[in-house]
């Protein structure tokens, strides 16, 4: 009979899996968008104009999640994949973080828009309730899915080697650069944005969500909710002031949590939760 420790070791996702994760994530996303950048005429003739709602754009956005699924299934099998997905059900966290998700993030965009001077000048972006519901649905099933890869797999692997602050900063840089091709294509949501503020904002957001991730013991759900709130289509345009506010919040989060952000103690490093024993002792959250 296989011992629990042997099962954990067999299902453990090695740190070197970060390399194929990045290869798949960048290869799939940059490959799709790169073809539209360098071969626009034939790609458009075959697949149509690339927009934020195009199936190929969704496939590019889902690349980190696809990469995570492949690696988790390879190392942990279907049982490991089910346990990995169970992290979508982790919701317990400090009320502070829920207040930040529900109230704090909207205030970032409202405050940034007020600083920009357009808070009361832009109309509500949707002409009807069906249009509003559709936009909310498509946002919910697009960007937040990335978190299955970035925070579901990449962040715990990085935290095996680095303190959370450095893991968050490095992942933020990677995450920001991963979006770059979308800024070079007309028809994508990012084509109307400036890359530099977005990139700095991605790094700041990564630091904030790293603390949230560890506080929620490896939850994928809460980072996904965070991601959704950041792209919620009802918030006013606040660039670049929302970026400045997020950088300030990231610095504050790092300072207030410096005892946990600058040491590896308490950092979640497991990708696949361990199999719980019949006695109910589930083992360490960092087991695999």
C-alpha positions in Angstrom: 0.0 0.0 0.0 1.4 3.4 -1.0 2.1 5.7 2.0 0.7 9.2 2.1 4.2 10.6 2.0 5.0 8.7 -1.1 1.8 10.0 -2.8 2.7 13.5 -1.8 6.2 13.1 -3.3 4.8 11.6 -6.5 2.3 14.4 -7.0 4.7 17.2 -6.0 5.0 19.8 -8.7 8.8 20.5 -9.0 10.1 24.0 -9.1 11.6 23.4 -12.6 8.0 23.1 -13.8 8.0 26.9 -13.8 10.0 26.8 -17.1 7.5 24.7 -19.1 4.7 26.8 -17.5 6.2 30.0 -18.9 7.0 28.4 -22.2 3.4 27.3 -22.7 1.9 30.5 -21.3 4.1 32.8 -23.5 4.2 30.5 -26.5 0.5 30.1 -26.8 -0.5 33.7 -26.1 2.4 35.4 -27.9 2.2 32.9 -30.8 -1.5 33.7 -31.5 -1.2 37.4 -31.1 2.2 37.4 -32.9 0.6 35.8 -36.0 -1.9 38.6 -36.1 0.8 41.2 -35.6 3.2 39.9 -38.3 0.7 38.2 -40.7 -2.4 40.4 -40.3 -3.8 39.9 -43.8 -3.8 36.1 -43.9 -4.8 35.7 -40.3 -7.7 38.1 -40.7 -8.7 36.4 -43.9 -8.8 33.0 -42.2 -10.0 33.8 -38.7 -11.6 37.3 -39.0 -10.6 40.5 -37.3 -9.2 39.8 -33.8 -11.1 41.5 -31.1 -11.4 41.1 -27.3 -14.3 38.7 -27.9 -12.7 36.6 -30.5 -12.3 32.9 -29.6 -8.5 33.1 -30.4 -8.2 36.0 -28.0 -9.8 33.9 -25.3 -7.5 31.1 -26.1 -4.5 33.4 -25.6 -5.9 34.7 -22.3 -6.4 31.2 -21.1 -2.8 30.2 -21.8 -1.6 30.3 -18.2 -4.6 28.2 -17.0 -4.0 25.7 -19.8 -0.3 25.5 -18.9 -1.2 24.9 -15.2 -3.8 22.2 -16.1 -1.2 20.4 -18.3 1.5 20.4 -15.6 -0.8 19.5 -12.7 -2.4 16.7 -14.6 1.0 15.4 -15.7 2.4 15.3 -12.2 -0.7 14.6 -10.1 -3.1 12.9 -12.5 -6.8 13.5 -12.4 -6.9 13.2 -8.6 -4.2 15.9 -8.4 -6.1 18.1 -10.8 -9.3 17.8 -8.7 -7.4 18.7 -5.5 -5.8 21.6 -7.3 -9.2 22.9 -8.5 -10.5 22.5 -4.9 -8.4 25.7 -4.2 -11.2 27.5 -6.0 -13.4 26.8 -3.0 -11.0 28.4 -0.4 -12.7 31.5 0.7 -11.8 32.1 4.3 -9.8 35.2 4.8 -9.7 38.3 7.0 -12.7 40.6 6.6 -10.2 43.3 5.8 -9.5 41.7 2.4 -13.2 41.3 1.6 -13.6 45.0 2.5 -10.7 45.8 0.1 -12.2 43.7 -2.7 -15.7 45.1 -2.3 -15.1 48.7 -1.3 -11.4 49.4 -1.7 -10.9 48.6 -5.3 -13.9 50.6 -6.5 -12.6 53.5 -4.4 -9.2 53.2 -6.3 -11.0 53.8 -9.6 -13.4 56.4 -8.3 -10.5 58.3 -6.6 -8.3 58.0 -9.7 -11.1 59.2 -11.9 -11.7 62.2 -9.6 -8.0 63.1 -9.8 -8.2 62.8 -13.6 -11.2 65.1 -13.7 -13.6 62.8 -15.6 -15.6 61.3 -12.7 -18.8 63.1 -13.5 -18.2 63.7 -17.2 -18.4 60.2 -18.7 -21.8 58.5 -19.2 -22.6 55.1 -17.9 -20.9 52.7 -20.4 -24.0 50.5 -21.1 -27.2 51.5 -22.8 -29.2 48.6 -21.5 -29.4 46.0 -18.8 -28.8 43.1 -21.2 -25.6 44.8 -22.5 -24.4 45.4 -18.9 -25.1 41.7 -17.9 -23.3 40.4 -21.0 -20.3 42.6 -20.4 -20.1 41.5 -16.7 -20.3 37.8 -17.8 -17.6 38.0 -20.4 -15.3 39.8 -18.0 -15.9 37.2 -15.4 -15.0 34.3 -17.7 -12.0 36.0 -19.3 -9.2 37.7 -17.2 -9.9 36.0 -13.9 -9.2 32.6 -15.5 -5.6 33.6 -15.8 -5.3 33.2 -12.0 -5.5 29.4 -12.3 -2.0 29.8 -13.7 -0.4 32.9 -12.2 -1.5 32.4 -8.6 -2.6 28.8 -9.0 0.9 27.5 -10.0 3.5 30.1 -10.7 3.3 32.0 -7.3 3.6 29.0 -5.0 6.5 27.7 -7.0 8.3 31.0 -6.8 7.7 31.2 -3.1 9.6 28.0 -2.6 12.8 29.9 -3.5 11.9 33.5 -2.6 10.2 35.5 0.1 6.7 36.6 -1.0 7.8 40.2 -1.7 10.3 39.1 -4.3 8.1 36.4 -5.7 5.3 38.9 -6.1 7.6 41.4 -7.8 9.1 38.9 -10.2 5.7 37.4 -11.1 4.3 40.9 -11.6 7.1 41.7 -14.1 6.4 38.4 -15.9 2.7 39.0 -15.8 3.0 42.5 -17.2 5.3 41.5 -20.0 3.0 38.6 -20.9 0.4 41.2 -21.9 2.7 43.2 -24.2 1.5 41.8 -27.6 -2.1 42.8 -26.9 -1.0 46.5 -26.8 0.3 46.2 -30.3 -2.9 45.0 -31.9 -5.9 47.2 -32.8 -9.2 45.6 -31.7 -8.0 44.4 -28.3 -9.0 46.1 -25.1 -5.3 47.0 -24.4 -4.8 48.7 -27.7 -6.2 51.9 -26.3 -4.1 51.8 -23.1 -0.6 53.0 -22.4 1.7 50.0 -21.6 4.0 51.7 -19.0 1.3 52.5 -16.5 -0.3 49.1 -17.1 3.1 47.4 -16.5 3.8 49.3 -13.3 0.2 48.6 -12.1 0.6 44.9 -12.8 3.7 44.7 -10.6 1.9 46.6 -7.8 -1.1 44.4 -8.1 1.0 41.3 -8.0 2.5 42.4 -4.7 -1.0 43.1 -3.2 -2.5 39.8 -4.4 0.6 37.9 -3.2 -0.3 38.9 0.4 -4.0 38.1 -0.2 -3.0 34.7 -1.6 -1.0 33.8 1.4 -3.6 35.2 3.8 -6.2 33.0 2.2 -3.9 29.9 2.4 -3.5 29.5 -1.3 -7.0 30.4 -2.5 -7.4 30.8 -6.3 -10.9 32.1 -5.8 -9.9 35.4 -4.1 -7.2 36.4 -6.6 -9.7 35.7 -9.3 -12.2 38.0 -7.6 -9.5 40.6 -7.3 -8.7 40.3 -11.0 -12.4 40.6 -11.9 -12.7 43.8 -9.8 -9.8 45.3 -11.6 -11.4 44.8 -15.0 -14.9 45.4 -13.9 -16.4 47.4 -16.8 -18.5 49.7 -14.7 -15.5 51.5 -13.2 -14.6 54.9 -14.7 -11.4 55.5 -16.6 -8.8 56.4 -14.0 -5.5 55.9 -15.9 -2.8 56.7 -14.9 -4.0 57.7 -11.4 -5.4 54.3 -10.5 -1.8 53.0 -11.1 -0.4 55.6 -8.7 -2.9 54.6 -6.1 -2.2 50.9 -6.5 1.5 51.4 -6.2 0.9 53.3 -2.9 -1.4 50.5 -1.7 1.2 47.9 -2.6 3.9 49.7 -0.7 1.6 50.0 2.3 0.6 46.3 2.2 4.3 45.3 2.0 5.2 47.6 4.9 2.3 46.6 7.2 3.0 42.9 6.5 6.8 43.1 6.4 7.2 40.2 8.9 5.5 37.9 6.4 6.3 39.5 3.1 10.1 39.5 3.6 10.4 36.0 5.0 9.3 32.6 3.6 7.6 31.7 6.9 3.9 31.2 6.2 4.2 31.5 2.4 2.0 29.0 0.5 4.2 26.8 -1.7 1.9 23.9 -2.5 0.1 23.6 -5.9 -1.8 20.3 -5.3 -3.3 20.1 -1.8 -2.5 16.9 0.0 -4.9 14.0 0.3 -6.7 14.2 3.6 -6.4 11.2 5.8 -9.4 9.4 7.2 -8.7 10.8 10.6 -9.1 14.3 9.2 -5.5 15.3 9.5 -4.9 16.9 6.1 -1.2 17.6 6.4 0.6 20.8 5.4 -0.9 23.2 2.9 2.5 23.4 1.4 2.9 19.7 0.7 3.0 19.7 -3.1 
